[in-house]
Amino acid sequence: MNQPLALVIDDEPDICELLTLTLGRMDVQTESATDVASAKTLLGKHDFDLCLTDMRLPDGDGLELVDWMQTNVPGVPVAVITAHGNVETAVQALKLGAFDFISKPLDLGNLRNIVENALRIDAVSQQKSKLLGDSSRMHELREMIDRVARSQAPVHISGESGTGKELVARLIHDIGPRAEGPFVPVNCGAIPAELMESEFFGHRKGSFTGAVNDKAGLLQCAQDGTLFLDEIADLPLAMQVKLLRVIQEKKVRPVGAAQEETVDVRILSATHRNLSSMVAGGDFREDLYYRINVIELNVPALRERGDDVLMLADHILKRLKGTATLHEDTRNAFLTYAFPGNVRELENMLERAVTLCASGTIMPVDLHMRDAAEPSTPLKISAPGAKLGDQVEDVQRQAIVEALEKTRYNKTAAAKLLGLSFRQLRYRIKKLGID
C-alpha cells in the first residue's frame, strides 16, 4: 500500500521540519514549499492526500491558496496554520473551503487528529447521502451535504420544525471522516439550566450535592466524533460563553476538576428560530453565532419540494408495512396542502390513517388535514354555571393535549408550540393531571 503524500507550505524552516517529522512518524511522506507559487507548481505535479499551509507566505497568503485549490485541486483537503487567537482568519479559511485549522504554537496531538481525519476522507467521499426527493432544492441540499462532510468546519442547519434537520446532521457525520466516531445529539431546550454545565462538560465526584461518581460530559462522549446541538437557540447566555470557549480552545474543564481536558469534536447545530434576529435582539451572542454558523445549510420546507411529498408518502407507507394505499384524490390533496408540520406531520398523518382506515385506501377525509386559513376547532367550554377556574383549566388541558398529539408527545416541541418553557409545560401537565 502506497504511503499518503502531504504538502507542507511554510517559509519558517523550523516549522517545516517539525511538520515533516510529525507526519513522518505517522507514515506520511511530505513535499515542502516556501511560497504560494512553488506550492501551486507542486500541486499540479503530484497527487497529494493532504495539504498544510501557513497563513502568511512571502508572495501571498494561505487564504489565496485555499481559494485557488477549491477550483484547481478540489479533492485535496487543506488545513491552515493560523496565529494564536486569530479566530476571524480561521473562520474565513473554513468558509473558503479549508478542511480544518490549527493555531500556533502547534499542538502536536491536535495536528495528528487533523491529519488522521483528512486521510480518512478518501475512504468515505464516494458515499452519497440518501435524503429522499428529486426536487431541485433537495439536489442542492445533497450536494452541500457532500461538500461540508469533507470539512471540519462548524455547520449550522436551519429550517422549520419537522423538516429533518437531525437527519441532515447524521448524514454529515456518516459520510465524513468522523463516521467511525460517536454521533451525540442533544436537545439544548430539554436540559435544565442548573444542570447544563455538568451535562456538557461532566463533573468530578463530590463537586456538588448528588455527584456521587465522576461523570463524562456530552463533549467527552462525542470525542473523535460529532456533537449535534439541536435547538441551540435555547442555550442560556452564560452557557453560550462557555461553549464559545470550548469551540475556540478545544478544551473543557469538568465541574470540580483542577485541570482542563482536550476534546476533539466537530460541532453541528440546528434551530427553527432566526438566530440573526436573536443576535440583533441581544438574546444570542454574536461571537458564538459567527463560530457555529461558518457554513449554513437550510433544509427546505415540505411545501417547497413539489412532488417530493408523494415520494415520501409512498416511502412512509412502505416502512409502516401495511397494505394501505393512497387514493388519487389524496395524492392531489397532498400536492396542495401547506404541511405546517413538514415531514413529521406527514408521518403522523399517515401513521394515524393506516391505523384507522378500514377500507385499505386512504381518502383525504382519513387524514384530517386542516387548511392554514381554516379556523381552529372550537374549544369545548363547560356547561353554564360551571366555575370559571374549571373552564380555564378545561381550555388549557385541551390545548396541551392537542399540542402533545401534534408533536408526537415531544414535550419540548409541544412547549414551543404553546409558547411555554419546558418547565412551565411540565408543571401544567402535572397540575392538570394529564397522563
N, C-alpha and C positions, 0 to 999 in steps of 0.2 A: 504494500500500500504506500503511495507517494506521501511524503510529508507535506503538510499545509505550508503555504508560502504567504508571508506577510510583508507589506511595505511599511517601513518606518521613516517618517519625514520629520526631521528636526535639525536645526543648524547648531545645536549645542552638542558637541562630541560626547560629553558625559551622559546626557540623556539618551542619545542614540545607543551608546554602549550598554547602559542599564536595560533598555528595552530589548536589545538584541540578546543579552544574556538571559533575561527572564523568559523570553519566547523560546530560546534555545533549550532551556530546561523543560519546556513543555513540548519538545519535539516539533517546534515550528521553525522552518527556515525563514531567513529575512533578507530583504534587499533594503538599502538605505538611500535616502535622498536628502539634500540640504536645502532645497528650494522648490517652489511650485513648478518651474519649468522642467527640471530634471524628474520630478515626480510624475508629471504628465507623460514624459517620454517613457519612463519605466512602466507606467500603467498601460501604455499602448503596446509594449513588447511582451509582457508576461501576464499569465492568468493568476491574479492574486486572490487569496481566500479572505484577506483582511487587510485593512489599511489603518495605521495610527498616525495622526498628523498633529503637529503643534499648531497653535493659532497664529503665532507671529513668525513669519518667514521673510527672508531678505527681499524677495521680489513679489510679495503679496501676502495673503493671509489664508488660514485654513478654511474660512467660510467660502472664499472664492473656489477653493479646490473641491470642497464638499458639493457645492452647486454644480461645478463642471462634471463631477463624477456621476451625478444623477442622470445626465444625458449621455455621457460617453462610455462609462463603465457601470451601469446601474446595478449589476449583480454583485458588486464588491462592497461589503459592509465597511463603513468608515467610522472610526471613533476619533474624537478630537481631544487634545490635551489643552486645558484652559488654566489660566492663572487662578490661584486660590480665591474663592469668593466671587469670581466673575460670573454670576448666575445669568445675567442678561445675554452674554455671549454664548453660553452653553445652550440656553433655550433657543436662541436664534439658529445655532448649528443644528439642533434637533428638528426645528421647523423646516430647514433646508434639506433634510434627509439623512443627517448623521444617525448612525446606529446607537451611539451612546457617547458619553464624555467622561473624562477623568481629570481631576484637578491636581495641580502641583501644590506641595510636594507629592510625588507619586506614592500611592498606597499600593504595594505590590499584590496584596490579596485581592483588592478591588480590580486591579489590572488583570489578574488571572481570570477572575469571574467574567469580565468583559470579553476577553479573548475566547474563553470556552463557549460563551453564549453566541459569539459571532461565528465560530466554527460549526455550531450546530445548525445554523441557518440553512445550509445546503441540503441537509437531511430532511427538512420539512417544507422547503419552499415550493415543491411541486404539489403539495396538498391544496385542495381548494375548499373554501368554505361552502357550506351546504344550506344556506338560507334559501327557503323556497320562494319562488317568484321570478317571473320573466319580464316584469316592468323595468323601464329604464332606470327608475330610482333604485331598484334592487340590484341591477347590474353595477351601478355606480357604487353602491354600498359594498358589494362583494369585492370590487376592485380595490376600494380603500382599505378594507379589512386585510386583504392580501399584502398591501403595501405597509400598513402600520404594524402588522405582525412581525415583520423583519426588524423593526426598530425596538429600542428600549425606552423610547420617549413616552412620558405620561399621556394617556388618551382620555378625553372626556366625551362620554356618549350622551347625547341629548335626544329628547323625543318625548312624546306624550306617554302617559301611563298605559301599559299593556301592549306596547309596540315590540317588545322583545329586546330590551337593552342588555339584560343579563346574558341572553343567548349570544349577542354580538360580542360581549366581553369574553365569554367562554371560547368562542371561535378564535378571537385574537390570541388567547392563551394557547389553545390546542394546536394551532398551526405555526406558532412561533417557537423560538429556540428554548423557551422555558416549559415546553409541553410536558417534560418528564417531572417537573416540579409541581408543587401543590397549587390548586386554584382555590383561593379562600374568599368567598363572597360574604359581605357583611352589610346589613341594613342599618345605616347610621341613625335612622329615626327610631329604631327599636331598642337602643341601648340607653338606659337611664344615665343622666348627665354625671351623677356622682360615681358611676362605675366605669366611665369611658376610659380614663387613663389606665386603669388596671386591665380592662378588656383589650385595649390596643397594645399596650407596652408590657403587660404582665406584672407580676409582683413577687416579692420575697416573703417567705414565711414570717409571720409576726409583724409585718409592716403596717397592718391595721386590724381592727377587730374583725374576726372571721377569716383572716388569712392564715389558715392552718397548715398550708403547704405552699411551696414555690409553684408559681403558675406561669406558663409561657403565654405571651400576648398574641393577638392576631397577626402582628407583623412578624414575630418569630415563627409562627406556624406557617407563614407564607414564604419562609426562607427559600431562596433559589426558584421561587415561583411567582405567582401573581396575586396581589391583594385587590379585590374589586370592592370599591366603596360605593354602594348603591345609596341613592338619596343623600349625597354628600352635602346638599344644601341644609340638611338638618343638624349638621355639626355645630355645637356652640362655639362662639368666637374664641374662647380660651383654648378649646381643643384644636381649633384651626391653626393657632400659633404653634402648638406643639407638633402638629402634623407637618407643617411647613418646614420646621427644623429637621424632622426625620427625612423628608424628601431631599433636602439640601445636603445634609451631613451623612446620610445613610447610617445613622446610629440611633439607638434608643436606650433609655435608662428605665428599667423596670422600677415600679414603685417600691421604695425601701432599699434599692440597690446602691452601692457606692460607686460602681463602675458602669460605663456605657457599654453596650454590645453593638457590634457591627451587624447590619442587616443588608441583604441583597435581595430586594423585592421590586418588582415592577408594579406601579400604581395605575390602575384603571378606575375611573369614577363615572357616575351617572346621576342624573336627576331629571325630573319632568319640569322643574321650575326654571325660570330665566335667571341664570347666575349673574349675567351682566347687569340686570336691573337690581339684583340684590346687592351687588358691589356698589352701584350708584346710591342705593339707599342705606349703605353702611351695615348691612346685615351679613355680608360675606367679605372676607379680607381680599383686597385687590392683589396682594403679592401671592397669596395662595391660588387665587383664580388663574393667574398667568402661569403658575407652575404646573397645575393639573390640566390646564387647557392648552398645552403645547400643540396638540393635534385634536381637533374636534370632529366627531362623527355624528351625523344626525340620522336617526332611524326614522324613516317616513311613516306617517300615519297610514292605517289600512285604507282609508278613503282616497289616498293619493296614489294607490298602487293598481288601480284599474282592475283587470281580470284576475289579478293575483288572488283575490278573495275566493274565487271559485276553486282554484288550485289548492288553497289552504283548506277550504271546507272539505274537499274530497279527501285530502290527506288526513284531516282530523277524524272523519268518519271511518276511514280505513284503520286508523290507530285505535278507535273505540271498539273495533272488532265486532260490529253489529251488522245487520242486514239492511238497515235503513238507507234510503236513497233520497236525493233532493228532487222535488217536483220542479218542472221548468219555471213555474211562477216564483218559486222560492229562489232559484238561481237569479232570476231577473230582479227580485227584491233585494238580494244581496248587492247587486251592482249599483243600486240607487240609495242604499242605506248608509248613513254617515258613520256608523260604528264609533261612537264617542269613547268606548272602552277598548277599541282596537282589537288585536288578535286575541287578547284574553277574553273579551266579550264574545267574540265568535266561538271560541272554545266552550265557554259556559253555555251559550245559546244552544249549541249542537249537543252537548252532553245532556242537557235538560230535555231537548227534543227527542233524542234517541231513547231516553228513559220513559217518556210519557206518550210517545207516538205509537198508537195501536195498529195503524194500517201498514206501517213499514215504509211509507212515502211521506217525507216531511214537507208539510204545506206551510205557507207563510204564517198562518194562524198559530201553528205549533211553536213558533219562535218567540212570540210576544215581543216583537220589535216595536220600539217606541220612537216615532219621528222626533227629531230635535225640537221641532216647532210645536209638537203636541203638548198640551198642558199635562202636568203631572197628575197621577191618580189622586182623587180627593182623599184627604185624611179622614179616618173614621173617628168621629168625636163621640164621646159618651152621651148617653141619653140625657134630656133636660132634667135638671135637678141634681146632677152629679157634681161633686166638688170640683172647683176649678183646678186645684192641685192635681187631682186624679186625671182630669182631662189633659193637662200639660204632660203628665207622665206617660199617658197613652200615646200622645203625639211623639214624644221623644223615643219611646220604645219602638214604635212603628218605623220611625226614620232610621234608627240604629239597626234594626233587623234588616230593613231594605238595603242599607249600605253594606252590611256584612254579607248578605246574599250576593250583592253585585260584585263584591271583591273576593268572593270565594272564601269568606271568613278570614281574610288577611286584615288583622286589626289595625296595623299601621296604615294600610291603604284606605281602610274604612274611615279612620280618624281624619285623614286628609280630605276625603270626600265630604265629611261633615264639618270641616273647618275646626276640628278639635285637636288638641295634643293627644299623644298616645295615652298619657296618664289620665287625662280627662275622660277619654272614651272608656278606659278600663274601670274608672270609678263609676261611671254611669251604668255600665253593664252590670256591675256588682249591685249597685243601688236598685236598679230596676228589675233585678232577678232574671236577666236574660241568659238562657242556657246556651 
